């Protein structure tokens, strides 16, 4: 395995539902969401990263304290070594939760073909209604063909996760209403299976600094 640098959160009570977990954050992403709060992992890798061998050693040393390991980012499915990473963690008899943006449905399907690489939990972030994903490329010259391709991939990942039999959840941020009106939230809810969790937006460390000026949102009860 080539040398891969990751950020490691040794202990987390919030990243894996119902479990004390370690969380690995990988660099790189195929989207440029302006509100992204992990922008350092998306653009310029932080200096305080460690190698995978060191990360594995720390997880192995603490596995008796852990209920699972979360693979997040950035976007983990961009890594060609992801199957090996999942298999190594599973060899420690720890369940694996995968956080993904769903842009690579073929990778998700391939992972799930093998018991050794199949995540035990998948969390997919749905940023916007699928037809609006073209807004998140960071490029202004992408046309309608690219928009359809991105929308199809998001729908394909949602459908696959819903039908996979794997424990899962879908997640959305309640962005400022001027950007994410109620009709868009209802559109997202309509393509999930009742597991959508809506979280509040908080500015302060966004990829696009102009988003730090937006007022934080509040998620109504029942969402």
Secondary structure, DSSP 8 states (H G I E B T S, - for coil): ----EEEEEEEESSSSTTS-EEEEEE---S---TT-S-HHHHSS--SS-EEHHHHHHHHHHTGGG-SEEEEESS-GGG-TTHHHHHHHHHHTT--EEEEE-SS-HHHHHHHTTSTTT--SEEEEE--S-GGGGGGGSS-S---HHHHHHHHHHHHHHHHHHHHS-SEEEEEEEE--TTTS-HHHHHHHHHTS-S-EEEEE---SS-SSGGGGGS------TT-
